[in-house]
Amino acid sequence: PGTVSFGKIHELFGEDGRQTRELPLLTSYRSSPEITNIFTGLLPREKRIFTASVQRPGTAPVVMACESGDEYRRRMRLLVNAAAADEGLTAVICANRASLEKVRQILGDKAPRVIGRNQALPHGGVFLITLDLVKGLEFDGVILPDADRGTYPEDIMARHRLYTAVSRATKRLSILADGELTGL
């Protein structure tokens, strides 16, 4: 909230007699085509149809809406345990601190390390992190534990936040909701 739009930027520069040109970045060098398809689905249609990945095909993302809290907790544990056995680095990207604490409580003694501001990322394994710290980073795997309607309502800011979280994954992506998945 409170960020300036591209239209406003064009207007501001125009007031000084300057011209601007918008150059959309439509090629994903980071993510597999399967993951790219997920996050480009969050783009406006006119941008979505021109966006592509240059990576080799990979693993299909896992998207799960859990019907009960017990199922959610069980699946969360399974996803984190499976990620710990995978090669590379997997981030459990939580929408906010409350979500991170919920995941930590679910995982108990087996909860991975929490990465905070100004902390170095591990070289491998699984860790917990909040969404506000992941922009510009990439991970072999991403687990998104709170992809529900309450956390990501159908508005523009939630769309941008979800895009950021999903687009951090390069090879593996798991999206999990406690209840109904976000409509995004």
Secondary structure, DSSP 8 states (H G I E B T S, - for coil): -----HHHHHHHHHHTT---------EESSS-HHHHHHHHTTS-HHHHTT-EE-S------EEEEESSHHHHHHHHHHHHHHHHHSSSEEEEEESSHHHHHHHHHHHGGG--EE--TT----SSEEEEEEGGG-TT--EEEEEE---BTTTS-SSHHHHHHHHHHHTTEEEEEEEEEESSB---
